[in-house]
């Protein structure tokens, strides 16, 4: 069993964040008052295998991060995401797709030019 409010505090705290760092909570379609989330989330739920209990589109958003719900076979958790920093280095590439499970780096190694 898990308490969604405590789970949220733990997920935030693990990355040096608190509720004070939250800008909004909701989904892609609308936001909800943070006070509503706190009231609704302060309940126990079964976070184990089976079916997800927490709204799968629920987002907790800060200025430079967000939490989104993930689940596998009914086991569910918060996944912490940060906005990526733009790299300073610029590279010209000749491929952005091909192969299986490739990266931009591996697709564009120096000296390898595949058509």
N, C-alpha and C positions, 0 to 999 in steps of 0.2 A: 504494500500500500504506500501511496505517496500523497503528500499535500502539495497541490499545484502552487500555492503561494510560496511555501518554503522551497520548493524545487526551483521556482523562478528566482528567489533571493540567492540561492546557492549558485545557480547558473550565472547570475550577474556578478556575484562576489568572486567567483573563480577567475574573473577577468578584470577585477578591480573596479567593478561598477556597482551602483546601488540604485534604488528606485529614484533617487534624485537625478540620475543620469538619463532617465526615460523621457523622451519627447512625446510619444503617443503610443497607444495600444489599440489594436483592432485587426483589420484585414485589408485586403486590397480595395474593398468597396466602401468601408466606413471605419471610423474610429469610435472608441468607447471611452467614457471617463475613466481615468486611472482608479478612482475610488470604486467604480462598479467592478473593475477587474479584481481589486483587492478583496472586495466582499464576496464575489463569486468564486474566486480561486482559493479561498481559505477553507478548503474541503478536501477530505481524503478521497482518493480514487485508486483503482487498480491499474498500475502502470505496467503490469506484467503482460505476458502473452495472451492473446485473445483478440479483441477488437479495440481500437483506439477509443478513448473516452473524451479526450480534450479536442476541441475544434481544430482540425488540421490546418486551417488557414490563419490561425491566431498568430499575430506578430507583436513583439515588444520591441519598439524602435527608439534608439538614441540618436545623437547627432552624427556619430561615426560608427555605429554598430546596430545590429538587430539580432533578436532571437526568433527562430522559426521552429515549428514543430516538425519532428521527424518520427517515423515509426518503422518497425520491422516486425511483421507477423503479430501486430498488436502491441508489442512492447514500444513505449513511446518516451520521448525526451525532448529537451530543448537543444537546438544546435545554435551555437554562437557564431555570428558572421561579422566581419569588419569590412568596410569599404576598402578596396585595394588601393595602395599608393601607386601613383603613376611613376613608372621607372624613368630615370634620367636618360638611359641609353636608348638610342633609336637604331633599329636594324632593318635593312631591306630583306624581304623574304621572297622565296619563289614558290612556297607551298603553305597552305593553311589546312590541308586535309590530305588523307591518304594513309594506308596501313591501318593497323588496329592499335588503339590505346596510345597513340602517338602524342607528342608534345610539339609545340612550335620549335623548340630547341632541336629535338631529334629530327624533325622533318626538314630542317634547314641547316644542318651541319655544314661547316665550311668544306668546300671541295666536293660536296655531294649535290648534284643538280639532277633531280629526277623530273621527268615530264609525265 
